[in-house]
Amino acid sequence: MAGRPNPARSYLARLTASSRRSQRWALKEVATIAAGRPVKRPEQFAFSRLRYKDTSRIREVLAAKYAPATANRLLTALRSVLREAWRLALVDSESYWRAVDVRGVRGSSLPPGRALEPSEVERLFQVCGGDLPGVRDTGLFACMVGTGLRREEVSALDLGSLDPRAGTLRVHGKGRKERMGFLGAYLPWLNAWVARRGAAPGPLFYTARNKVLQPHRLGTAAIWAVVTRRAAQAGLARVTPHDLRRTFATGLLEAGADLHQVQQLLGHELLQTVARYDRRGQGALEAAQRRLQVPLFVGGVRARTD
């Protein structure tokens, strides 16, 4: 029926561009399970017709197919689009509440991705070289490793976002929230790129073709390509843009920053989300335990202090 409200389209329209991509994929997976056949466009699937017997079966399939965190993210997308259907009066309240009353998938798995070692970061910078694309890429890595920006946030930076005297970046994060990024010792690499880029207003990072600058914004797909290509040139194991963000967060924690400080610098709303970026490993946990104050004598036994 023409003009009929569409809960999937309405839900996706409220999200940021990066969230929209991931949640659209989630809805596509859910719709494919519900339909029993591939669904390419979740906006065309009738989510409002799903009932508890459907959502409980979807949960069972997700629990068997995906790690708990991924399965629960897909269930969140399902609940969200059903809530949108309820808001649009496409489903009655009782059917809605029954449909979303599926429990989450319990369990945990090792977090994805990794943090780079300092020597790997150094190799990533060194492999870029001193030509025009290389100077741009080291400036790009300075933003990502030095301030922990998401690739969407890096792509959105303009020249005016940088305050070269203060060494700060004004970042537009998720949910239209602004925060400051502090470049510190990474500032010279970004300044070197700006010197080559020029003072024309516009995107901070340009595209480059055949070592010639093109005054077009470097997109998120191009940033992914730069990171993966340079990592391969440096002989590193698979590296993604988000691994550079994990490297930033892990480095802060190793330097003694607390989780609340890391939360603010990463631009996360929830403190528990930040814990997923901690890649310090078992060695850090053992070192933390060794910092406990131990009584010298307990029951006549002298504690080791080495």
Rosetta blueprint (number, residue, H / E / L):
1 M L
2 A L
3 G L
4 R L
5 P L
6 N L
7 P H
8 A H
9 R H
10 S H
11 Y H
12 L H
13 A H
14 R L
15 L L
16 T L
17 A H
18 S H
19 S H
20 R H
21 R H
22 S H
23 Q H
24 R H
25 W H
26 A H
27 L H
28 K H
29 E H
30 V H
31 A H
32 T H
33 I H
34 A H
35 A H
36 G L
37 R L
38 P L
39 V L
40 K L
41 R L
42 P H
43 E H
44 Q H
45 F L
46 A L
47 F H
48 S H
49 R H
50 L L
51 R L
52 Y H
53 K H
54 D H
55 T H
56 S H
57 R H
58 I H
59 R H
60 E H
61 V H
62 L H
63 A H
64 A H
65 K H
66 Y L
67 A L
68 P H
69 A H
70 T H
71 A H
72 N H
73 R H
74 L H
75 L H
76 T H
77 A H
78 L H
79 R H
80 S H
81 V H
82 L H
83 R H
84 E H
85 A H
86 W H
87 R H
88 L L
89 A L
90 L L
91 V L
92 D L
93 S H
94 E H
95 S H
96 Y H
97 W H
98 R H
99 A H
100 V L
101 D L
102 V L
103 R L
104 G L
105 V L
106 R L
107 G L
108 S L
109 S L
110 L L
111 P L
112 P L
113 G L
114 R L
115 A L
116 L L
117 E L
118 P H
119 S H
120 E H
121 V H
122 E H
123 R H
124 L H
125 F H
126 Q H
127 V L
128 C L
129 G L
130 G L
131 D L
132 L H
133 P H
134 G H
135 V H
136 R H
137 D H
138 T H
139 G H
140 L H
141 F H
142 A H
143 C H
144 M H
145 V H
146 G H
147 T H
148 G L
149 L L
150 R L
151 R H
152 E H
153 E H
154 V H
155 S H
156 A H
157 L L
158 D E
159 L H
160 G H
161 S H
162 L E
163 D E
164 P L
165 R L
166 A L
167 G L
168 T E
169 L E
170 R E
171 V E
172 H E
173 G L
174 K H
175 G H
176 R H
177 K L
178 E E
179 R E
180 M E
181 G E
182 F E
183 L L
184 G H
185 A H
186 Y H
187 L H
188 P H
189 W H
190 L H
191 N H
192 A H
193 W H
194 V H
195 A H
196 R H
197 R H
198 G L
199 A L
200 A L
201 P L
202 G L
203 P E
204 L L
205 F L
206 Y E
207 T E
208 A E
209 R E
210 N L
211 K L
212 V E
213 L E
214 Q E
215 P E
216 H E
217 R E
218 L L
219 G L
220 T H
221 A H
222 A H
223 I H
224 W H
225 A H
226 V H
227 V H
228 T H
229 R H
230 R H
231 A H
232 A H
233 Q H
234 A L
235 G L
236 L L
237 A L
238 R L
239 V L
240 T L
241 P H
242 H H
243 D H
244 L H
245 R H
246 R H
247 T H
248 F H
249 A H
250 T H
251 G H
252 L H
253 L H
254 E H
255 A L
256 G L
257 A L
258 D L
259 L H
260 H H
261 Q H
262 V H
263 Q H
264 Q H
265 L H
266 L H
267 G L
268 H L
269 E L
270 L L
271 L H
272 Q H
273 T H
274 V H
275 A H
276 R H
277 Y H
278 D L
279 R L
280 R L
281 G H
282 Q H
283 G H
284 A H
285 L H
286 E H
287 A H
288 A H
289 Q H
290 R H
291 R L
292 L L
293 Q L
294 V L
295 P L
296 L L
297 F E
298 V E
299 G L
300 G L
301 V E
302 R E
303 A L
304 R L
305 T L
306 D L
